């Protein structure tokens, strides 16, 4: 005779703990994937001349110039991408911490992306002394890729489990 979750409270507690962790883990994975999507959009906007340098590159140059310059030149673009994907994963995990009812709203992802962009533009960039002299096209490109980030991070292939 098998025991159910109701008769094994320790198992029920373990399952519930794992269930609470999944949205954060999955959101972190979606955050990394969203950062990859942003990179693709930035490649397009950069090739169109809308964006001279990417924020992840600027942040790394400003916060860890010695470490970054020790990276061989041929590996620097890959390093920037990996750091950007890590930022994306952290942002995705933060999205996963939001209340489920909020994450399920159709506007939650795009708004989250806009808030992330605003936090960078109004908080992080000035705090790091990053030059924010981008023109309107660059700002629009950065806003668009952050909206894309939010859309992807809020998407869920398991809506019945994780939204």
SEVO-92415 format. One record per atom (N, C-alpha, C): residue in one letter; x, y, z. Coordinates in steps of 0.2 Angstrom, whole numbers, padded with zeros to 4 digits, always signed. Each point is the difference from the previous one (the first is absolute). Layout:
% SEVO-92415
aXYZ ...
This chain:
% SEVO-92415
x+0004-0006+0000 x-0004+0006+0000 x+0004+0006+0000 x-0001+0005-0005 x+0004+0006+0000 x-0002+0005+0004 x+0004+0004+0003 x-0002+0006+0004 x-0001+0006-0005 x-0005+0004+0002 x-0001+0006-0004 x+0004+0006+0004 x+0000+0006-0004 x+0003+0006+0003 x-0003+0002+0007 x-0006-0002+0000 x-0004+0003+0007 x+0002-0004+0006 x+0003-0007-0001 x+0002-0004+0005 x+0007+0001+0002 x+0004+0003-0005 x+0007+0001+0001 x+0001+0007+0000 x+0000+0004+0005 x+0000+0007+0000 x+0007+0003-0002 x+0006-0004+0002 x+0006+0002-0002 x+0001+0000-0008 x-0003-0005-0003 x+0000+0000-0007 x-0004+0005-0003 x-0005+0002+0002 x-0005+0005-0002 x+0004+0007+0000 x+0004+0001+0006 x+0004+0006+0001 x+0005+0000-0005 x+0004-0005-0001 x+0005+0000-0005 x-0003+0001-0007 x-0005-0003-0002 x-0003+0002-0007 x-0002+0007+0000 x-0003+0003+0005 x-0002+0007+0000 x+0006+0004-0001 x+0005-0001+0004 x+0006+0004-0001 x+0003+0000-0007 x+0000-0006-0003 x+0003-0001-0007 x-0005+0004-0004 x-0006+0000+0001 x-0005+0003-0005 x+0001+0008+0001 x+0001+0002+0006 x+0002+0008+0001 x+0006+0002-0004 x+0005-0005+0000 x+0007+0002-0003 x-0001+0000-0008 x-0004-0004-0003 x+0000-0001-0007 x-0002+0007-0003 x-0004+0004+0002 x-0002+0006-0004 x+0007+0004+0000 x+0004+0000+0005 x+0006+0004+0000 x+0005-0003-0004 x+0001-0006+0000 x+0005-0004-0005 x-0002+0001-0007 x-0007-0001-0001 x-0002+0001-0007 x+0000+0007-0002 x-0001+0005+0004 x+0000+0007-0002 x+0007+0002-0001 x+0005-0003+0004 x+0007+0001-0001 x+0002-0002-0007 x-0002-0006-0002 x+0001-0003-0007 x-0003+0004-0005 x-0006+0002+0001 x-0003+0005-0005 x+0003+0007+0000 x+0003+0002+0005 x+0004+0006+0000 x+0006+0000-0004 x+0004-0006+0001 x+0006-0001-0004 x-0002+0000-0008 x-0006-0004-0001 x-0002+0000-0007 x-0002+0006-0003 x-0004+0004+0005 x-0002+0007-0002 x+0006+0004-0002 x+0006+0000+0004 x+0006+0004-0001 x+0003-0002-0007 x-0001-0007-0002 x+0003-0002-0006 x-0005+0003-0006 x-0006+0001+0001 x-0004+0003-0005 x+0001+0007+0000 x+0002+0003+0005 x+0002+0007+0000 x+0006+0001-0004 x+0005-0004+0001 x+0006+0000-0004 x-0001+0000-0007 x-0005-0005-0002 x-0001+0000-0007 x-0003+0007-0003 x-0005+0003+0004 x-0003+0006-0002 x+0006+0006+0000 x+0004-0001+0005 x+0006+0005+0000 x+0004+0000-0006 x+0001-0007-0002 x+0004-0001-0006 x-0003+0004-0006 x-0006-0001-0001 x-0004+0003-0005 x+0000+0008+0001 x-0001+0003+0005 x+0000+0007+0001 x+0007+0003+0000 x+0005-0004+0002 x+0007+0002-0001 x+0002+0000-0007 x-0002-0005-0004 x+0002+0000-0007 x-0004+0005-0004 x-0005+0003+0003 x-0004+0005-0003 x+0003+0007+0002 x+0005+0000+0004 x+0003+0006+0002 x-0004+0004+0006 x-0005-0004+0003 x-0004+0003+0005 x+0003+0000+0007 x+0005-0005+0001 x+0003-0001+0007 x+0007-0001-0001 x+0004+0005+0002 x+0008+0000+0000 x+0003-0005+0004 x-0002+0000+0007 x+0003-0005+0004 x-0006-0003+0005 x+0001-0006+0002 x-0005-0003+0004 x+0001+0001+0007 x-0006+0001+0004 x+0001+0001+0007 x+0004-0005+0004 x+0000-0007-0002 x+0004-0004+0004 x+0007+0001-0001 x+0002+0002-0006 x+0007+0001-0001 x+0002+0007+0004 x-0004+0005+0000 x+0002+0006+0003 x+0000-0002+0008 x-0004-0004+0002 x+0000-0001+0008 x+0006-0004+0001 x+0002-0005-0004 x+0006-0004+0002 x+0006+0005-0001 x+0001+0004-0005 x+0005+0004-0001 x+0001+0005+0006 x-0005+0002+0003 x+0000+0005+0006 x+0001-0004+0006 x-0003-0006+0002 x+0000-0003+0006 x+0006-0004+0001 x+0003-0003-0005 x+0005-0005+0000 x+0005+0001-0006 x+0003+0006-0001 x+0004+0001-0006 x+0006-0005+0000 x+0003-0001+0006 x+0007-0004+0000 x-0002-0007-0001 x-0005-0003+0003 x-0002-0007-0002 x-0002+0000-0007 x-0004+0004-0003 x-0002+0000-0007 x+0006+0000-0004 x+0004+0004+0001 x+0006+0001-0005 x+0005-0006+0001 x-0001-0004+0005 x+0004-0006+0000 x-0003-0005-0004 x-0006+0000-0002 x-0003-0004-0004 x+0003+0001-0007 x+0002-0005-0004 x+0002+0000-0007 x-0005+0004-0004 x+0003+0004-0004 x-0005+0005-0004 x-0005-0005-0004 x+0002-0005-0003 x-0004-0005-0004 x-0006-0003+0005 x+0001+0000+0006 x-0005-0003+0005 x-0004+0006+0003 x+0001+0006-0001 x-0004+0005+0004 x-0007+0000-0002 x-0002+0000-0007 x-0007+0000-0002 x-0004-0006+0004 x+0004-0006+0000 x-0004-0006+0004 x+0000+0002+0007 x+0005+0003+0003 x-0001+0002+0007 x-0006+0004+0001 x+0000+0005-0004 x-0006+0005+0001 x-0006-0003-0001 x-0001-0005-0004 x-0006-0004-0001 x-0002-0004+0006 x+0005-0003+0002 x-0001-0005+0006 x-0002+0004+0006 x+0003+0006+0001 x-0002+0005+0006 x-0007+0002-0001 x-0001+0002-0006 x-0007+0002-0002 x-0005-0005+0002 x+0001-0006-0002 x-0005-0006+0001 x+0000-0001+0008 x+0005+0001+0003 x+0000-0001+0008 x-0005+0006+0003 x+0001+0006-0003 x-0004+0006+0002 x-0007-0002-0001 x-0002-0003-0006 x-0006-0002-0002 x-0003-0005+0005 x+0004-0005+0001 x-0002-0005+0005 x-0002+0002+0007 x+0004+0005+0002 x-0002+0003+0007 x-0006+0004-0001 x-0001+0004-0005 x-0006+0004-0001 x-0006-0005-0001 x+0001-0006-0003 x-0006-0005-0001 x-0002-0003+0007 x+0005-0001+0004 x-0001-0003+0006 x-0004+0005+0005 x+0002+0006-0001 x-0004+0006+0004 x-0007+0000-0002 x-0001-0001-0007 x-0007+0000-0002 x-0004-0006+0003 x+0004-0006+0000 x-0003-0006+0003 x-0002+0001+0007 x+0003+0005+0004 x-0002+0001+0007 x-0006+0004+0001 x-0002+0003-0006 x-0006+0004+0000 x-0006-0004+0002 x-0006+0003+0003 x-0006-0005+0001 x-0002-0002-0006 x-0003-0007+0000 x-0002-0003-0005 x-0006+0004-0004 x-0004+0003+0004 x-0006+0003-0003 x+0003+0006-0004 x+0005+0003+0002 x+0003+0006-0004 x+0004-0003-0006 x+0004-0005+0000 x+0003-0003-0005 x-0004-0002-0006 x-0007-0002+0002 x-0004-0003-0005 x-0004+0006-0004 x+0001+0006+0002 x-0003+0005-0004 x+0003+0001-0007 x-0003+0001-0005 x+0003+0001-0007 x+0005+0006-0001 x-0001+0005+0004 x+0004+0006+0000 x+0006-0001+0004 x+0000-0005+0005 x+0006+0000+0005 x+0007-0001-0003 x+0001-0004-0005 x+0006-0001-0004 x+0003+0007-0003 x-0004+0003-0004 x+0002+0006-0003 x+0001+0006+0005 x-0004+0000+0005 x+0001+0005+0005 x+0006-0001+0004 x+0002-0007+0001 x+0006-0002+0004 x+0006+0002-0005 x+0000-0001-0006 x+0005+0002-0004 x+0001+0008+0000 x-0005+0004-0001 x+0000+0007+0000 x+0003+0002+0007 x-0002-0003+0005 x+0003+0002+0007 x+0007-0002+0001 x+0002-0005-0003 x+0008-0002+0000 x+0004+0005-0004 x-0003+0002-0006 x+0003+0005-0004 x+0001+0007+0004 x-0006+0002+0003 x+0000+0006+0004 x+0005+0000+0005 x+0000-0006+0004 x+0005-0001+0005 x+0007+0001-0002 x+0002-0003-0006 x+0006+0001-0003 x+0002+0007-0001 x-0005+0003-0004 x+0001+0007-0003 x+0000+0005+0006 x-0004+0000+0005 x-0001+0005+0005 x+0004-0002+0006 x+0002-0006+0001 x+0004-0002+0006 x+0007-0002-0001 x+0001-0006-0003 x+0006-0003-0001 x+0005+0004-0004 x-0002+0002-0006 x+0004+0004-0004 x+0003+0006+0003 x-0004+0004+0003 x+0003+0006+0003 x+0004-0002+0006 x-0002-0005+0004 x+0004-0002+0006 x+0007-0002-0002 x+0001-0004-0006 x+0006-0002-0003 x+0004+0005-0004 x-0004+0006-0001 x+0004+0005-0004 x+0000-0001-0007 x-0005-0004-0003 x+0000-0002-0007 x-0003+0005-0004 x+0003+0002-0005 x-0002+0005-0005 x-0007-0003-0003 x-0005+0004+0001 x-0006-0002-0003 x-0002+0005-0006 x+0004+0002-0004 x-0001+0005-0005 x-0003-0003-0006 x-0004-0006+0001 x-0003-0003-0006 x-0005+0005-0003 x-0001-0001-0006 x-0005+0004-0004 x-0007-0003+0001 x-0005+0002-0003 x-0007-0002+0001 x+0000-0007-0003 x+0004-0002-0006 x-0001-0006-0003 x+0003-0006+0005 x+0006+0002+0003 x+0003-0005+0005 x-0005-0001+0006 x-0002+0005+0002 x-0005-0001+0006 x-0006-0004-0002 x-0003+0001-0006 x-0005-0004-0002 x+0002-0007-0001 x+0006-0001-0003 x+0002-0007-0001 x+0001-0003+0007 x+0003+0003+0005 x+0001-0003+0007 x-0007-0001+0003 x-0005+0004-0001 x-0006-0001+0003 x-0004-0006-0003 x+0001+0000-0007 x-0003-0006-0003 x+0003-0007+0002 x+0007+0000+0001 x+0002-0006+0002 x-0001-0002+0007 x-0002+0005+0004 x-0002-0002+0007 x-0007-0002+0000 x-0004+0003-0004 x-0007-0002-0001 x+0000-0008-0002 x+0004-0001-0005 x+0001-0007-0002 x+0002-0004+0006 x+0005+0002+0004 x+0002-0004+0005 x-0006-0002+0005 x-0004+0005+0001 x-0006-0001+0005 x-0005-0005-0003 x-0001+0001-0006 x-0005-0005-0004 x+0003-0007+0001 x+0006-0001-0001 x+0003-0007+0000 x+0000-0002+0007 x+0003+0004+0005 x+0000-0002+0007 x-0007-0002+0003 x-0005+0003-0003 x-0007-0001+0003 x-0003-0006-0004 x+0003-0002-0005 x-0003-0006-0004 x+0001-0006+0004 x-0005-0005-0001 x+0001-0006+0004 x-0002-0006-0004 x+0004-0004-0002 x-0002-0006-0003 x-0004-0005+0004 x+0000+0001+0007 x-0004-0004+0005 x-0005+0005+0003 x-0005+0003-0004 x-0004+0005+0004 x-0004-0003+0005 x-0002-0006+0000 x-0004-0003+0005 x+0004-0001+0007 x+0007+0000-0001 x+0004-0001+0006 x+0004+0006+0002 x+0001+0005-0004 x+0005+0005+0002 x-0002+0007-0002 x-0007+0001-0001 x-0002+0007-0001 x-0003+0003+0006 
